[in-house]
Amino acid sequence: MARGPLKKILQFLLPARCLVCRDVIEEQGHICASCWGDLTFLSDAKCDRCGIPFEVIDLKTQDGAGENALTCPSCLKDPPPFHRSVSSLLYDDKSKDLILRFKHGDATHMAPAFGQWLAKAGKDILERTDYLVPVPLHWKRLLKRQYNQAALLVNELEKVCRVPALLEGLERTSHTPTQGYLTKEERHTNVSGKFVVPSKNKNIVNKKVITIVDDVYTSGATAKACAEALQQEGVSEINILTLARVARL
């Protein structure tokens, strides 16, 4: 790490910039106070299964509301195949721009900051996690994009939390269309049954606690499909950890 006069020269030539607005700040890999205030970090007032913020659903109009004050009506009616889903940010206009630059704009320098945010948001589940598994890309999409954003997040989490990464814990078997323009029902059909645990890792994940890591939880279709693949191999507990979560689809 550069120190003293060399550090000052580098700061002058390559000043640290906010990850969001690109204004000059004191340290690399951070965001300015103004942009920090614009991002919506999720509170504890959310479903303890899927992680949806309670402020975006009207519990009084939902069947099953009140049976469990910590679980949303949707999860009470149709429990997901994972134990918990936790996200750091609400996926809104501000965080969307940030995440899309990371995902599609080669802004991989953002990964260390995101790893810190994920570690804080997922502290409870990470403490009992045996392996971190990224949501995989199909090899054709990986070839085009050159990197898997979920794998980058896993690598940073491994550094911060000392939880081992299992980068090939899941494999995507089909080159499916992107989920972006699909309805909720189409998303589930698009990815259902499209993930498997590679043969070399089946014994590794058996009876282990696995945390699946991804950039955004949208409809839950991908998370559920990944969890179902792990369930088939005898994983004892599955959790989901994402950088951001869509409030509604």
C-alpha positions as CSV (number, residue, x, y, z in Angstrom):
1,M,0.0,0.0,0.0
2,A,1.3,3.4,-0.9
3,R,2.3,5.6,2.0
4,G,3.6,9.1,2.7
5,P,4.6,11.3,-0.3
6,L,3.8,8.5,-2.8
7,K,0.2,8.2,-1.5
8,K,-0.3,11.9,-1.8
9,I,0.9,11.9,-5.4
10,L,-1.4,9.0,-6.3
11,Q,-4.3,10.8,-4.6
12,F,-3.6,13.9,-6.7
13,L,-3.3,11.9,-10.0
14,L,-6.1,9.4,-9.2
15,P,-8.4,11.0,-6.7
16,A,-10.9,8.7,-4.9
17,R,-14.4,9.1,-6.2
18,C,-17.8,8.3,-4.9
19,L,-19.1,5.0,-6.4
20,V,-22.4,6.7,-7.2
21,C,-22.0,10.3,-8.3
22,R,-18.2,10.2,-9.0
23,D,-17.5,13.3,-6.9
24,V,-14.1,13.3,-5.3
25,I,-14.0,11.9,-1.7
26,E,-11.3,11.0,0.8
27,E,-11.0,7.2,0.3
28,Q,-11.4,4.8,-2.6
29,G,-14.3,2.4,-2.6
30,H,-16.8,4.5,-0.7
31,I,-19.7,6.8,-1.4
32,C,-20.2,10.4,-0.4
33,A,-22.5,11.5,2.4
34,S,-25.1,12.8,0.0
35,C,-25.3,9.6,-2.0
36,W,-25.3,7.5,1.2
37,G,-28.4,9.4,2.3
38,D,-30.1,8.6,-1.0
39,L,-29.6,4.9,-0.7
40,T,-32.2,3.0,1.2
41,F,-30.7,0.4,3.4
42,L,-33.3,-2.2,4.6
43,S,-34.3,-2.2,8.2
44,D,-35.4,-5.2,10.4
45,A,-39.0,-4.5,9.6
46,K,-39.2,-7.2,6.9
47,C,-40.5,-10.7,6.4
48,D,-38.2,-13.2,8.1
49,R,-38.4,-15.6,5.1
50,C,-38.3,-13.7,1.8
51,G,-37.1,-10.3,3.2
52,I,-39.8,-8.1,1.7
53,P,-40.1,-4.8,3.6
54,F,-43.3,-4.7,5.5
55,E,-44.0,-1.1,4.7
56,V,-44.7,-2.0,1.0
57,I,-47.4,-4.5,1.8
58,D,-50.8,-3.9,3.4
59,L,-51.0,-6.7,5.9
60,K,-54.6,-5.8,6.8
61,T,-55.8,-6.8,3.4
62,Q,-53.9,-10.0,3.2
63,D,-55.2,-13.5,4.1
64,G,-53.1,-15.0,6.9
65,A,-51.9,-11.7,8.2
66,G,-51.5,-11.8,12.0
67,E,-50.8,-15.5,12.2
68,N,-47.1,-14.8,12.3
69,A,-46.1,-11.1,12.8
70,L,-42.7,-11.8,11.3
71,T,-43.7,-13.6,8.1
72,C,-45.5,-12.0,5.2
73,P,-48.8,-13.6,4.0
74,S,-47.2,-14.8,0.7
75,C,-44.6,-16.9,2.6
76,L,-47.3,-18.2,5.0
77,K,-49.3,-19.4,2.1
78,D,-46.5,-20.8,0.0
79,P,-43.2,-21.1,2.1
80,P,-40.1,-20.7,0.0
81,P,-37.5,-23.6,-0.3
82,F,-35.0,-21.6,1.8
83,H,-34.8,-20.6,5.4
84,R,-34.2,-16.8,5.0
85,S,-33.5,-14.2,2.4
86,V,-31.6,-11.0,3.5
87,S,-30.7,-8.0,1.4
88,S,-28.7,-4.9,2.1
89,L,-30.5,-2.3,-0.1
90,L,-33.9,-1.6,-1.5
91,Y,-33.7,-1.8,-5.3
92,D,-34.8,1.7,-6.4
93,D,-33.7,4.2,-8.9
94,K,-30.5,5.1,-7.0
95,S,-29.3,1.6,-6.2
96,K,-30.4,0.4,-9.6
97,D,-27.9,2.6,-11.4
98,L,-25.2,1.5,-9.0
99,I,-25.9,-2.2,-9.4
100,L,-26.3,-2.1,-13.2
101,R,-22.9,-0.4,-13.6
102,F,-21.4,-3.2,-11.4
103,K,-23.3,-5.9,-13.3
104,H,-23.1,-4.7,-16.9
105,G,-20.6,-1.8,-16.9
106,D,-17.4,-3.5,-15.8
107,A,-17.4,-1.5,-12.5
108,T,-15.9,-4.4,-10.7
109,H,-14.0,-2.0,-8.4
110,M,-17.3,-1.7,-6.5
111,A,-17.2,-5.2,-5.2
112,P,-15.2,-4.6,-2.0
113,A,-17.7,-2.0,-0.8
114,F,-20.6,-4.2,-1.7
115,G,-18.9,-7.1,0.2
116,Q,-18.8,-5.0,3.3
117,W,-22.5,-4.1,3.0
118,L,-23.5,-7.7,2.5
119,A,-21.4,-8.8,5.5
120,K,-23.2,-6.3,7.7
121,A,-26.7,-7.2,6.4
122,G,-26.2,-10.9,6.5
123,K,-24.3,-11.1,9.8
124,D,-26.7,-13.5,11.5
125,I,-26.9,-16.0,8.6
126,L,-23.2,-15.8,7.8
127,E,-22.2,-16.8,11.3
128,R,-23.6,-20.3,10.7
129,T,-22.8,-20.6,7.0
130,D,-20.5,-23.4,5.9
131,Y,-20.2,-22.3,2.3
132,L,-21.0,-19.3,0.1
133,V,-22.3,-20.2,-3.3
134,P,-22.8,-17.6,-6.1
135,V,-25.8,-17.8,-8.4
136,P,-24.0,-19.1,-11.6
137,L,-24.2,-17.7,-15.1
138,H,-24.5,-20.0,-18.1
139,W,-21.1,-20.4,-19.8
140,K,-22.3,-18.5,-22.9
141,R,-23.4,-15.5,-20.8
142,L,-20.2,-15.6,-18.8
143,L,-18.1,-15.6,-22.0
144,K,-20.0,-12.5,-23.1
145,R,-19.8,-10.6,-19.8
146,Q,-16.4,-11.9,-18.8
147,Y,-17.2,-12.1,-15.1
148,N,-20.0,-13.3,-12.8
149,Q,-21.0,-10.4,-10.5
150,A,-22.3,-12.9,-7.9
151,A,-19.0,-14.6,-7.8
152,L,-17.2,-11.3,-7.2
153,L,-19.5,-10.6,-4.3
154,V,-18.8,-14.1,-2.9
155,N,-15.0,-13.5,-3.2
156,E,-15.3,-10.3,-1.2
157,L,-17.5,-11.9,1.5
158,E,-15.0,-14.7,1.9
159,K,-12.3,-12.1,2.7
160,V,-14.5,-10.2,5.1
161,C,-16.2,-13.1,6.9
162,R,-13.8,-15.9,6.5
163,V,-16.6,-18.1,5.2
164,P,-15.3,-20.4,2.4
165,A,-16.5,-19.8,-1.1
166,L,-17.7,-22.7,-3.2
167,L,-17.7,-21.0,-6.6
168,E,-18.9,-24.0,-8.5
169,G,-21.5,-25.1,-5.9
170,L,-24.2,-24.7,-8.5
171,E,-24.3,-25.0,-12.3
172,R,-26.8,-23.4,-14.7
173,T,-27.7,-26.1,-17.2
174,S,-29.5,-24.0,-19.8
175,H,-28.9,-20.7,-21.6
176,T,-32.2,-19.1,-20.6
177,P,-33.5,-15.7,-21.7
178,T,-32.7,-12.8,-19.3
179,Q,-35.3,-12.3,-16.6
180,G,-35.6,-8.5,-17.1
181,Y,-38.7,-8.3,-19.2
182,L,-40.5,-11.3,-18.0
183,T,-43.6,-11.5,-15.7
184,K,-43.4,-13.1,-12.3
185,E,-44.9,-16.3,-13.6
186,E,-42.6,-16.3,-16.7
187,R,-39.6,-15.8,-14.5
188,H,-40.3,-18.9,-12.5
189,T,-40.9,-21.0,-15.6
190,N,-37.7,-19.6,-17.2
191,V,-35.4,-20.9,-14.4
192,S,-37.3,-23.8,-12.8
193,G,-35.1,-26.9,-12.9
194,K,-32.3,-25.1,-14.7
195,F,-29.8,-25.5,-11.8
196,V,-27.9,-28.5,-10.5
197,V,-25.1,-29.2,-8.1
198,P,-22.1,-30.5,-10.0
199,S,-21.2,-34.2,-9.2
200,K,-17.9,-33.2,-7.7
201,N,-19.6,-31.0,-5.1
202,K,-22.6,-33.1,-4.1
203,N,-20.8,-34.7,-1.1
204,I,-19.4,-31.3,-0.1
205,V,-22.8,-29.6,0.3
206,N,-24.6,-32.5,1.9
207,K,-25.8,-31.7,5.4
208,K,-24.1,-28.2,5.2
209,V,-25.5,-24.7,5.7
210,I,-25.3,-22.9,2.4
211,T,-25.8,-19.2,1.7
212,I,-26.6,-18.4,-2.0
213,V,-25.3,-15.0,-3.0
214,D,-26.6,-12.8,-5.9
215,D,-26.9,-9.1,-6.8
216,V,-30.7,-8.6,-6.8
217,Y,-33.7,-10.5,-5.4
218,T,-36.5,-9.7,-7.8
219,S,-39.4,-12.2,-7.9
220,G,-37.4,-14.9,-6.0
221,A,-37.6,-17.2,-9.0
222,T,-33.8,-17.7,-9.3
223,A,-33.3,-18.0,-5.6
224,K,-36.0,-20.7,-5.3
225,A,-34.6,-22.6,-8.3
226,C,-31.1,-22.6,-6.8
227,A,-32.4,-23.6,-3.4
228,E,-34.4,-26.5,-4.8
229,A,-31.3,-27.8,-6.5
230,L,-29.4,-27.7,-3.2
231,Q,-32.3,-29.3,-1.4
232,Q,-32.1,-32.3,-3.6
233,E,-28.5,-32.9,-2.4
234,G,-29.4,-32.9,1.3
235,V,-28.3,-29.4,2.3
236,S,-29.4,-28.9,5.9
237,E,-30.2,-25.1,5.6
238,I,-30.3,-22.7,2.7
239,N,-30.2,-18.9,3.0
240,I,-30.2,-16.2,0.4
241,L,-28.1,-13.0,0.6
242,T,-28.4,-10.3,-2.1
243,L,-27.1,-6.8,-2.5
244,A,-30.6,-5.4,-3.2
245,R,-34.2,-6.4,-3.2
246,V,-37.1,-5.3,-5.3
247,A,-40.1,-4.3,-3.2
248,R,-42.7,-5.3,-5.7
249,L,-42.8,-7.0,-9.1
